[in-house]
Amino acid sequence: MHFTELIKTIKERRETLHVTQESLAELSGVGLRTLKQFESGKGNPTLSTLQKISDVLGMELCLKIKNITPTK
C-alpha cells in the first residue's frame, strides 16, 4: 500500500466511525496538528504514531519490507 492509500484508508475509517479529528487526536494521544498534517498528506508520521491512530480506529497496521537486489 502506498502512503497516499494509507492516508485515504485511515481517513475513510475515521469518517465511517464518525470520529472527529479532535476526538481521534485525544483518544490516540497524537497531536491534532500532527493528525491534520497526516490527513492532508503533508505530514510524515512515525510508525508509533500510525500504530496509535490505527489502534483507536480498530485497524491493524502491517509493515511489508521488500528485498531489492542492487543492480551492478
N, C-alpha and C positions, 0 to 999 in steps of 0.2 A: 504494500500500500504506500503510495506516495504521500508526502507531507500534506499536500492540499486535500487529498482524500481523507486523511486523518482528521484534519480540521473540520471538514464538512460533516463527517460521521459524528464527531463529538458534539458539534453544534446542533445537528438534527436530533440527536438523542436528548440533549438538554431541552430543546423545544418540545419534543414529543412528551417528555415528562413534566412539562410546564414549570420548569425550574428557571428562574431568572439568573442572569449573570451574577447579580449581587448575592443571591442565595447560594449558588454554586461556589462562589469565592469564599463565603463564610463557612460553608459545610466542609470544604476541602482544605481550607487553610491556605489557599492560594490567593495572592493579592488580586483585587478587582482589576487593577490596571494591567497586570500580567495576563489575566484571563481575556480581557478585551483585546489586548495586542495579539494574543494567540489566535482568537477567533477571527480577527481581521487579517490574519496572515502575515503580520509584521513582527511577531514575537518569535523567540527561539527557546521554547520551554525545555527544561531538563527532563530526563526520564522520570525523576522523582515527582516533578510537577505533573507530568502526564499520568502517572500512576495515581496520584491523589485525586485528580479530576475523574479518571475512569472508575475508581473505587466508588465515588459518590454516585456516579451515573449507572452503576451496576454493570460495568463493562470490563472485559478482560484485555489487558494490554500484553501483546505478544511482540517480541523483538525477533526479527529474522536477519541473520547475518549471512551475507553471500560471499563465498570464496571466489575471488577473482584472481586468475593466474596472470602474472605480469607478462607483457609482451617483450620480446627481446629484439 
